[in-house]
Amino acid sequence: VCICLIGVPYSAASAARDTLGCLSFQRQGSRSQAERDGYYRKAKAMGFRARSAFKLLQLDEEFGFLSDPSTTRVVDLCACPGSWSQVIERKLEGRRGTVIVAVDVQSMRPLAGVQQ
């Protein structure tokens, strides 16, 4: 998962990118992902397409790149299934001149306010 922040100082974008890491997921028997993963259930309850939305929310809380009022243009690379684009759209909602572009080789269900 990669996000390109247009207009954000390099240091903030670089720090956010460096914070991203691989999360190991331990297999826990034959229970479904919904039964064993609280973030999966929470994401579905909040209308997000995937639990990865919480990683972007955590990064924004730490670095504030989406909370910055000057952030109005975002390109979400490797966007499928679209949870990061959902978070971005919600965070930038109501800002004037906002452009969100989601790019992926896989097809993705359309999202209001996000160009594909």
N, C-alpha and C positions, 0 to 999 in steps of 0.2 A: 504494500500500500504506500502510495507516494502522494504528496500534496505539494503543489507549487503555489506559493503566495506571491502575487504580483503586488509590488509596492511596499512589501514588508522588508525592513532592514535585513541584510544577509545574516547578521549574527543571530537574530531571533529565529529565522527560518532554519538556519543551520543547527542551532541548539535543539529545536523541536525535532528535527530529523535525527539528530544523534541520540535523542531520548528514546526513539522508537527501537524496540528490540524484539527478538523472537520470543514469543510466549509458548512455553511448552504446555501441552495439554495431555494430561494423564488419562489413559483409558481406564474407566471404572466399571468393569463388568459389562453386562448387556443392557443396562438402563439407557434410556434415550437421552439425548443431549439436553432436552428440556427438563428432564427429571434431575440431572446431575449438575446443571450449570445455572446458578442464580442469575448471572448476567444475561444469559439467553432469555430467560423468562422475563426479566425486567425490560430488556430491549423490546420484546414483543408487546409487552403491556404498554410501553410508551410509544409504540408505533414505528420503531426503528426496524430496518430490514436485517440488521446483524448486530451482535454484541460489540463489534469493533467501534461503534459509535461512542462508547464510553471512553475508549482510548483517546479519541480526538477531543472529547470534552475535558479529559484530564490534562491533555497537552495545552489546551486553551486556558485552562485554569492556572497552569504553571507559567505559561509564556505570554498569554493574553493577545495572541495575534488575531483571533477572530473577534475579540472584544474591543479591539482598537477601532475607533470610529472611522479611521482613514482606510480600513480594509473594505474595499468594495468589489474587487475582482479576484476570483479564485479559480484555479484550474485543478480539478481532482483527477489525477492520473491513476490508472488501474482502479477505476471507480466501482466496478461491479462488486457487490450487489447494490450499492448506493447508500449505505448507512452514513458514510462521511459526507456525502452530498446532502443528505437529509439534515445532518447537524449544521452544516455550513448554511444551508438555506434558512433554517430556523434562527441561527445566530445573526445573519445579515438581513433578515426580513425587515422591511420598512426603510432600509437605507436607500438613499437616492443614487441612481446610477449603478446599481449592483448587477454584476455579470458573474454567473457561476457556470462553468463548463466542465462536464464530466466526460472523461475519455477512457475507453476500454476496448479491447479486441472482442470481448464477449458482449452480447446484447444485454441491455439493462432495461427494465420496465421504466417508463417515463416518470419523471418527477416534476411537479409544478415548480416553476422558477429556476429550473436547471436545464441548460442546453446540452444536447448530446451530439 
